[in-house]
């Protein structure tokens, strides 16, 4: 059974060895797709704004070969079970990991792609439920597998859109485009600025001698859908107030000039989104200038805005962020993801990451009574074919 502690090389070897054990030969191809963490730019995606995630060195791997029946059959090393589905008649079979792959096949078929059957082994070390987009990693790995077996060209943004459609319409999760996009287009050593309106991407180098640390608070989000829908409708109300399609079209000067005329709650929500878009663009500039201190301050401001104006944090997240920000090796930290639980993210001096991780984890556990998990992450490339003999 695979775990989150294995390196990418180890995981690739495990998946290939499992394939050989179950099919008595080496796989014809190996593909991978990464999870992600968002460095800055939160609750901006559905406002047509900007996000700045990075693909992380925790991924989903599939070892595979072409098979004659028009079906996909997979053994999961994480769940220790087989699952399969046909490519001629798509049927929902309730919740389950295979539905993410089935949804991708359905979305590809709906888009006119002719799919060929294959079988293989899937395994990953993206922690499930931690807000690191294990589902997007599965979806993009599946899309890569279909591309290599069915022989169609790989168009990263288009594949991300189809994977999002699979999660929205097949799985039934109303996610934005960010998770699938960064899993598709990640760049080693870089975060990627994504314009959620145009889907244009720009790679931004992480400051030298820094690492990104994901801080899992050991809390999971509750009542997210109702709160998410509420925030979304509040942002739409703010956009109507300004007479624009989305808050992406409001700059800080315009907001300030009319803020006093807004209902106080709507004003706070809009202030977060408008300021967060600017912070995200400023963060890219700080990265281009190799200015980790400036980047960290923007991350700190983002957390304060999410906590006070958008009100999507919770005390455990605030506690974790405070302990991280107080450590001398930390440039900045913030909650990441939708909020109401889950993870924070910190930018940390590489040479001191071990002491940072130990001290922050101990302080948080003592104060909260919860056992956190900390993941030191490197930025990696997006979904790729590792090798193919097809």
C-alpha positions in Angstrom: 0.0 0.0 0.0 1.4 3.4 -1.0 1.8 6.2 1.6 2.3 9.9 1.6 5.9 9.5 2.8 7.3 7.8 -0.3 9.4 9.8 -2.7 8.3 10.2 -6.3 11.0 7.7 -7.5 9.9 5.1 -4.9 6.3 5.6 -5.9 7.0 5.2 -9.6 8.9 2.0 -8.9 6.1 0.6 -6.7 3.5 1.2 -9.3 5.6 -0.4 -12.0 6.5 -3.4 -9.8 2.8 -3.8 -8.9 1.9 -3.8 -12.6 4.5 -6.6 -13.3 3.2 -8.6 -10.4 -0.4 -8.5 -11.6 0.0 -8.7 -15.4 3.3 -10.7 -15.7 5.1 -8.2 -17.8 6.4 -4.7 -17.8 4.0 -1.8 -18.5 4.0 -0.1 -21.9 3.7 3.4 -20.4 4.0 5.3 -17.2 2.3 8.7 -16.6 2.1 11.0 -13.6 0.1 14.1 -12.6 0.8 16.2 -9.5 -1.2 17.7 -6.7 -1.0 21.4 -5.9 -0.9 24.1 -3.3 -2.1 27.6 -3.8 0.6 30.1 -2.7 -1.7 33.2 -2.9 -4.9 34.2 -4.7 -7.9 32.7 -2.7 -11.6 33.0 -3.6 -10.5 34.9 -6.7 -11.0 32.2 -9.2 -14.8 32.4 -9.4 -14.5 36.2 -9.6 -12.5 35.8 -12.9 -9.4 36.8 -11.1 -5.8 35.6 -10.6 -4.4 32.6 -8.6 -0.8 31.6 -8.0 -0.5 27.8 -7.3 2.4 25.4 -7.7 2.3 21.8 -8.7 3.9 19.8 -5.9 6.2 16.8 -5.7 3.3 14.5 -4.6 1.5 12.9 -7.5 -0.6 10.2 -8.9 1.1 7.6 -11.1 -0.4 5.1 -13.6 1.5 2.2 -15.1 -0.5 0.8 -18.1 -0.8 -1.1 -21.3 -3.3 -1.1 -24.1 -6.0 -3.8 -23.8 -8.4 -5.1 -26.5 -11.8 -4.7 -24.7 -13.3 -1.2 -24.8 -12.8 -0.8 -21.1 -10.5 0.5 -18.4 -9.4 -1.8 -15.6 -7.2 -0.6 -12.8 -5.7 -1.9 -9.6 -5.3 0.9 -6.9 -2.4 0.5 -4.6 -4.0 3.0 -2.2 -7.3 1.3 -1.9 -5.9 -2.2 -2.6 -8.7 -3.1 -5.0 -9.6 -3.5 -8.7 -12.2 -1.4 -10.4 -13.2 -1.2 -14.1 -15.6 0.6 -16.4 -16.7 0.3 -20.0 -16.0 2.9 -22.7 -19.2 2.4 -24.6 -21.9 2.9 -22.0 -21.0 5.2 -19.1 -22.9 4.5 -15.9 -22.7 6.0 -12.4 -22.0 3.4 -9.7 -22.1 5.6 -6.6 -19.1 7.2 -4.9 -15.6 5.7 -5.4 -12.2 6.5 -6.7 -12.9 5.0 -10.1 -15.6 7.6 -10.8 -12.9 10.3 -11.2 -11.3 8.3 -14.1 -14.7 7.4 -15.5 -15.7 11.0 -15.5 -12.6 12.0 -17.5 -13.4 9.3 -20.0 -17.0 10.5 -20.2 -15.8 14.1 -20.7 -13.3 13.1 -23.4 -15.9 11.1 -25.2 -18.4 14.0 -25.0 -15.8 16.2 -26.6 -15.4 13.8 -29.5 -12.3 11.9 -28.6 -12.2 8.2 -29.7 -10.9 6.3 -26.7 -9.1 3.0 -26.6 -9.2 0.5 -23.8 -6.3 0.0 -21.3 -5.5 -1.6 -18.0 -3.0 -0.8 -15.3 -2.1 0.1 -11.8 -2.7 3.5 -10.1 -1.0 4.8 -7.0 -0.4 8.2 -5.4 1.0 10.0 -2.4 -1.2 13.2 -2.6 -2.8 13.2 0.9 -6.6 12.8 0.4 -8.8 15.4 2.1 -5.9 17.8 2.9 -6.8 20.4 0.2 -3.9 19.4 -2.1 -6.1 18.4 -5.0 -5.7 14.6 -5.0 -8.8 14.5 -7.2 -7.3 16.8 -9.9 -4.1 14.7 -9.9 -6.2 11.5 -10.6 -8.1 13.3 -13.3 -5.0 14.6 -15.1 -3.2 11.3 -14.8 -6.2 9.6 -16.4 -6.3 12.2 -19.2 -2.6 11.6 -19.8 -3.2 7.8 -19.9 -6.0 8.2 -22.5 -3.8 10.6 -24.6 -1.0 8.0 -24.7 -3.2 5.0 -25.4 -5.6 6.8 -27.8 -3.0 8.9 -29.6 -4.5 12.3 -29.4 -2.5 15.5 -29.0 -2.0 16.9 -25.5 -3.4 20.4 -25.0 -2.9 21.2 -21.3 -5.5 23.9 -20.9 -8.2 22.0 -22.9 -7.5 18.8 -20.9 -7.8 20.8 -17.7 -11.2 22.1 -18.8 -12.4 18.6 -19.6 -11.1 17.3 -16.2 -13.0 20.2 -14.5 -16.1 19.2 -16.4 -15.7 15.6 -15.2 -15.5 16.8 -11.6 -18.3 19.3 -11.9 -20.8 17.2 -14.0 -19.9 13.6 -13.4 -18.5 13.5 -9.8 -20.7 16.4 -8.8 -18.1 18.7 -7.1 -18.5 22.4 -8.2 -14.7 23.2 -8.3 -13.1 26.0 -10.2 -10.5 25.6 -12.9 -7.4 26.2 -10.8 -6.7 22.7 -9.5 -6.9 21.0 -12.9 -5.0 23.8 -14.6 -2.0 23.7 -12.3 -1.9 19.9 -12.4 -1.7 20.2 -16.2 0.7 23.1 -16.6 3.0 23.1 -13.6 6.6 24.2 -14.0 9.5 22.8 -12.0 10.8 25.4 -9.5 8.0 27.8 -10.3 4.6 28.9 -9.2 2.2 29.6 -12.1 0.0 32.7 -12.3 -3.3 31.7 -13.9 -5.7 34.2 -15.3 -9.0 32.5 -14.5 -10.8 34.5 -17.2 -8.5 33.8 -20.2 -6.6 30.8 -18.8 -3.4 32.4 -19.7 -0.5 31.2 -17.6 2.8 32.8 -16.5 5.5 31.0 -14.6 7.0 32.8 -11.6 10.2 31.5 -10.0 10.2 30.6 -6.3 12.7 32.8 -4.4 16.1 31.1 -4.2 16.9 29.2 -1.0 13.2 29.0 0.0 10.8 26.1 0.2 7.1 25.9 0.5 5.7 24.0 3.5 2.1 22.8 3.7 0.8 22.8 7.2 -2.2 20.4 7.6 -4.1 21.5 10.7 -5.8 18.0 11.0 -9.2 19.7 10.6 -11.5 19.1 7.7 -13.9 21.5 6.2 -17.6 21.4 7.3 -20.6 23.2 5.8 -18.5 24.3 2.9 -21.0 24.2 0.2 -23.5 26.6 1.8 -20.7 29.0 2.9 -19.1 28.8 -0.5 -22.4 29.6 -2.3 -23.1 32.4 0.1 -19.7 34.0 -0.5 -20.1 33.6 -4.2 -23.5 35.3 -4.2 -22.1 38.1 -2.1 -19.3 38.6 -4.7 -21.9 38.7 -7.5 -23.9 41.3 -5.6 -20.8 43.4 -5.3 -20.1 43.1 -9.0 -23.6 44.2 -9.8 -23.1 47.2 -7.5 -20.1 48.3 -9.6 -21.8 47.4 -12.9 -19.1 44.9 -14.0 -19.2 41.2 -15.0 -17.0 40.2 -12.1 -15.0 41.7 -9.3 -11.9 41.1 -11.4 -12.9 44.3 -13.3 -12.7 46.5 -10.1 -9.3 48.0 -9.1 -8.4 49.2 -5.7 -8.9 52.9 -6.6 -12.4 52.3 -8.0 -13.3 50.2 -4.9 -12.1 52.9 -2.5 -14.0 55.6 -4.3 -17.3 53.9 -3.8 -16.8 51.7 -0.8 -18.7 53.9 1.6 -21.9 53.5 -0.4 -21.8 49.7 -0.1 -23.6 47.5 2.5 -20.9 46.7 5.1 -20.9 42.9 4.7 -20.7 43.1 0.9 -18.0 45.8 1.2 -15.8 43.4 3.2 -16.2 40.6 0.8 -15.5 42.8 -2.2 -12.5 44.4 -0.5 -10.9 40.9 0.0 -11.3 39.9 -3.6 -10.2 43.2 -5.1 -7.2 43.4 -2.8 -6.3 39.7 -3.2 -6.2 40.1 -7.0 -3.7 42.9 -6.6 -1.7 41.0 -4.0 -1.4 38.0 -6.4 -0.1 40.2 -9.1 2.3 41.9 -6.7 3.5 38.4 -5.5 4.5 37.5 -9.1 6.6 40.7 -9.2 8.2 39.9 -5.9 9.1 36.5 -7.2 10.6 37.9 -10.3 12.8 40.2 -8.1 13.7 37.3 -5.8 12.2 39.1 -2.9 11.0 36.5 -0.4 10.4 39.1 2.4 8.0 41.0 0.2 6.3 37.8 -0.9 5.9 36.7 2.7 4.3 40.0 3.7 1.8 39.6 0.9 1.0 36.1 2.1 0.5 37.5 5.7 -1.8 40.2 4.4 -3.8 37.6 2.4 -4.4 35.5 5.6 -5.6 38.6 7.5 -8.0 39.5 4.7 -9.4 35.9 4.5 -9.8 35.9 8.3 -11.3 39.3 8.8 -13.0 40.4 5.5 -13.9 37.1 3.9 -14.4 35.3 7.1 -13.4 31.8 5.9 -10.7 30.9 8.4 -11.2 29.2 11.8 -9.2 29.2 15.1 -7.1 26.2 14.2 -6.0 27.7 11.0 -5.3 31.1 12.7 -3.3 29.2 15.4 -1.2 27.4 12.8 -0.5 30.5 10.8 0.5 32.5 13.9 3.0 29.9 15.0 4.4 29.7 11.5 4.7 33.5 11.2 6.4 33.8 14.5 9.3 31.4 13.5 12.4 33.4 12.4 12.8 31.1 9.3 9.3 31.9 8.0 8.9 34.7 5.5 5.1 34.5 5.5 2.2 32.1 6.0 -1.5 32.0 5.2 -4.5 29.6 5.1 -4.8 28.0 1.7 -7.8 26.6 0.0 -11.5 27.3 0.5 -11.2 27.6 4.3 -13.1 26.4 7.3 -10.4 23.9 8.0 -7.7 22.1 6.0 -4.2 23.5 5.4 -2.0 26.6 5.7 1.0 27.3 3.5 4.3 28.9 4.5 7.4 30.2 2.7 10.4 29.1 4.7 14.2 29.5 4.4 15.5 26.2 3.1 18.4 25.9 5.5 16.1 26.1 8.5 13.1 24.1 7.3 13.7 21.2 9.7 13.7 23.3 12.8 10.7 25.2 11.5 8.7 22.1 10.9 9.5 20.6 14.2 8.9 23.7 16.3 5.7 24.7 14.6 4.2 21.2 14.7 5.0 20.9 18.4 3.6 24.3 19.3 0.4 23.7 17.3 -0.1 20.2 18.8 0.4 21.5 22.4 -2.0 24.4 21.9 -4.7 22.6 19.9 -4.5 19.0 21.0 -4.4 18.0 17.3 -1.7 16.1 15.5 -0.7 18.1 12.4 1.1 16.9 9.3 3.7 19.1 7.6 4.8 18.6 4.0 7.9 20.2 2.6 7.1 20.7 -1.1 9.1 21.3 -4.2 7.5 22.8 -7.3 7.3 20.2 -10.2 6.2 20.0 -13.8 2.6 19.2 -14.7 1.1 16.0 -16.0 3.5 14.1 -18.2 4.3 10.9 -19.9 7.3 9.5 -18.1 7.9 6.8 -20.7 5.9 5.2 -23.5 6.5 2.2 -25.8 3.1 2.6 -27.4 
